[in-house]
């Protein structure tokens, strides 16, 4: 497990303190990893074009899930449903590929590369993007 929990991954978990739940979110969504039981709640406030303007997180997850949420939170602002859906697809493909595979375009995602060899952690990695897609598809203008 020492290869999985790198100093970079462990440091990311501390960043979650910068993203507390929003007091009055426009929309919220939850995600759960079926493989490990990790859970995440994502609160969003949106700009007029239904892109992420502010976000808050609450999660119960391993260090991999926490690191993934921090990587997500760093770069989520300004992104809409289509971008989140594309990122989710890229990350799912990357996690499912043997060997190197194409790295997703999400900035900072490379720090999670050690977890690719641990399929039981994949669900925790995907939680923020799954919750974002769910939330953004609930946005009033998305209908």
N, C-alpha and C positions, 0 to 999 in steps of 0.2 A: 504493500500500500504506500510505501514511501515515495515511489515514483508517481503515484496518482496525486497525492497531496503535496504538490510543490509549494515552495514559499510564495510564489506568485498567486496561486489559487487561494492559499490561506489568507493572504493579504487582502484579496478582493472581498472576502466576507465582511471585513471591517467597514468597507464602503457603504454597506447597506444602511448604516445609520444616517447617511445623507438622503435617504429616500423613505421617510416615514409615511404612513398612510395619510392620504389627503383628508382634511376635515370635511370638505364638501365636494366629492368627486362628481363629475358629470356621469361617468359610467364606471362600473367595476366588473371584474371577471375573476374567476378562480380556475386554477389548473391543479391537477394531481398526477403524480407519477404512479402508475399501477405497479411498477416493479419495486419501488422502494417505499412508497407511501408518503413521500414528500408532498407538501401542499404549498401553494402560492396564491395570494390575493393581490390583484393589481388594480389600483385606482388611477383613473385618468381624467384630466381636464384637457379639452380639445380647443384648438383654434377654430376660426370660422370655416376652414377647409377640412375639418375633421382630422387634423393631424395632431399628434401628441404635443401638448403645450406644457403639461406638468404631469408628474407621475409619483405614485407612492406604492410601496410594497410592504407586504407582511408575509413571511414564509417560515415554514418549519421544514428544514431541509438539511442535508449533509453539506459539507464544504463545497462539493461540486455544484450542487443546486444553488448555493449562495453565491458562488463565483459566477455562475451563469447569469443569475439575476443582476449582479453588478455590471457584468459586461453588457447586458441588455440595457440597463438603466443609463449607462454612460452615453449611449448613442440613440436612444429612442426618440428624443425630442425632434419634432419636425417631420416625423414619419407617419404615413397614413396606412390604411388597411392593405393596399396593394403591396407596398414595400414590406410590410410585416409578413404578409403571406408568402412573398417571394423569399424572404430571409428564412422563414420557417422551412420551406421546401429545400432550400440549399443546405441548411443545417441537418435536416433529416437525411438527405442524400449523403452528406459528408460523414455522418455518424454510421450510416449503413454500408459504406464502401470499405472494402479490404484495402490495406496499404494506405498510401497517401490520399488519393482522391483529390478532387478540386476543393480547395478551401473556400468556405463561404465568404462573401464580400463584407460581412459584418465586422467592423473594426474591433480588434481586440479578441476575436474568437479563437485565435491561435493558442491562447493560454489554456484553453480547454482541451487541446489535442491529446494530452495524456489519458483523458477519460474515454477516448474513442475505443480503447482496448477493453473497456468495462461496460458491456451492454446493459448491465443493471443500473448504470448511472445515466443512460441516455434519456430516460424519461424526465429526470430531474433537470437535465440541460435544456430540454425543450419547453419546460413549463412557462417561462416568461413570454416566449413568442406565441405559444398556444393561447395564453390568456389575452395577449394583445390582439390577436386576430379575432378572438371571441368578442372582446370589448369593442373594438373598432367596427365590427360588423353590426353591433347594437346601436352605433351612433345614429342620432336622428336623421342625418342626411344620407346615411348609407342605405336607407330603405327606398 
